[in-house]
Amino acid sequence: MKRTVFCTLLLAFSLTYGSAKPDKGYHVTLDNLLDEMLSVEQQARIPYPSYKSGQVSSYDRRSVSPENDGWFANNDGFGIERTDTIDGRIEKVMFDEAGPGVITRIWITTLDKRGTWRFYFDGDDTPGLVIPAYDLMKLEIPEIKNGLVMAHTSYTPEGKGGNTSFLPIPYGKSCKVTFEDEPGINPTPKYYHINFRKYPENVSVETFSYNTLEKARKKLAATNSSLLNPATIYGKRFKTISGMKTITPNDSLVLKLPKGNRAIYEIRFNVSVKNPDDYAAIMRQLIFQAEFDKKQTVWVPLSDYSGGGMGAPVVESWYLSSDGNGKITSRWLMPYSKSGELAIRNLSSSDVTVEMTVKVAKLKWDGRSLYFHASWRQQDSIYIHNNYDEDAKCIDWNFATIHGKGIYKGDLLSLFNHAPRWYGEGDEKIWVDGDTFPSHFGTGTEDYYNSSWAPVYPFHTPFGGAPRADKETSHGYNAFYRTRHLDAIPFENTFKFDIEMLGWDPGYVDYSTTTYWYGDYDAKAIGTSGIPNALKPLLPSDL
């Protein structure tokens, strides 16, 4: 993605919007949802108005409980809520939610795109939005293509593949989404995720319509452009702090930040490695640390913090970018109340020259403010099973567990696949606070990361991608990342993210996960790595 050299008006709005107190009569609209999408301040705060995040998907409905058979059932292309007969049509109900809310993400894929999507708002019998295929690219809104709506790498207009939409679809009272197969056609699997926000009953939401869409076209185009071209941070309000050092083994480059209510808006890293053959290993052994108000909230290998994982390959997204040669830009907002400190620690056996340049600005700290966290964990030799009905041999692997209050913003999965073929049949299962069943239950690893039909080739989007896929078989190194905007997941007490370890063949994988999230001062990730923990071996011995 092309990088702009100036701040757009939308970015200028985002730099001020977060410091203003929302009006008590706050009204959710398509317009202000687009503002929120680009506001790094709003993305880093306890949401107002509050909401619960959920996901409805086509997961296999035999999965009922971890205690029952079928928990790992994998016929994920046929799950629906129910069927309705409307004007003689048999419509499969994919989504049906009462109360005010917003659809924040739609992910779909199939083998046969024929059919019709219909969106019914606020109890109306007439659909307020119709898409004439199982294909979000048929949304005739050119202003949102390749950013808010994007095709998967496997996409073909009339055949296999799919796409993802991040176009906000708000509704005031209710929303039902259905799909009708073309009459006379044998149905094929229809895989889908629909992520949504559920607001309290007293929250006012302007329901989506073609009229509101038409009014928002200019802002849709500007939002799309900004997501594809993140603006460079500059201006008088930003103070630049920088440091450069040749770091010897076990030494660090440390930057002290200005005191007071402030926030980091951008960090640029520049790493110089003498021998290019050492680049991958050294980037994994440079540890990025951050401490805010005397609490460490970040401990991640720089390769993984970049969103690329092992090898620190090219990454192009809204929050993170990397040129694959040691230059990395982070646009995560990192607020603090009193003090902050950043460090790069060298755990390699070589001298490494590192430069950090940080843009900091004043930002009021209040009751909705949260700290930025990036947490990392690694586990080798995790067994993946290929018989999804043998529950006794299948496992849910804990991707992340967080205790405290916060909001989940995304993650990286960097791995080495020892099995000969695809490792990622497993669904994500996300439990939030008092969930008795996961409020997010997925359909496969690549689906969670906004792609489809494994194996997946490298691709980049504003909201995530697959920066590394070494072999067409998926054996070897792979990496997926996803960042969350309107589909972020708030939690009051606990957040637990498990993923099924299922593949096409039995075998083993080595997983390293990085999670990006915001939390209050007492929030903490469980079972993650950090100093003084020793780093495990970084390269599989069979390479």
Secondary structure, DSSP 8 states (H G I E B T S, - for coil): ----SS--HHHHHHHHHTTS---TT-EE-HHHHHHHHH-HHHHTB--SS--EEEEEE---TT---TTSTTTT---TTS--SEEEEETTEEEEEEEEEESSEEEEEEEEEES---SEEEEEETT-SS-SEEESSS-GGGS--GGGBTTTEEE-TT--TTSSEEEEE---EEESSEEEEEEE--TTS----EEEEEEEEE--TT-EE----HHHHHHTHHHHHHHHHHHHS-----STT-EEEEEEEEE-TT-EEEEE--SSSEEEEEEEEEEE-SSGGGHHHHHHHEEEEEEETTEEEEEEEHHHHTT--TT--EEESSSEEEESSSEEEE---EEESS-EEEEEEE-SSS-EEEEEEEEEEE----TTB-EEEEEEEEEEEEEEBS-TT-GGG--EEEEEEEESSEEEEEEEEEEEE-SSS------EEEEETT-SS-SEE-S-HHHHTT--SSS---EEETTEEEEEE--TT--EEEEEEEE-STT-EEESSEEEEEEE-B-SS-EEEEEEEEEEEEE-TT-EESS---TTS-----S-TT-
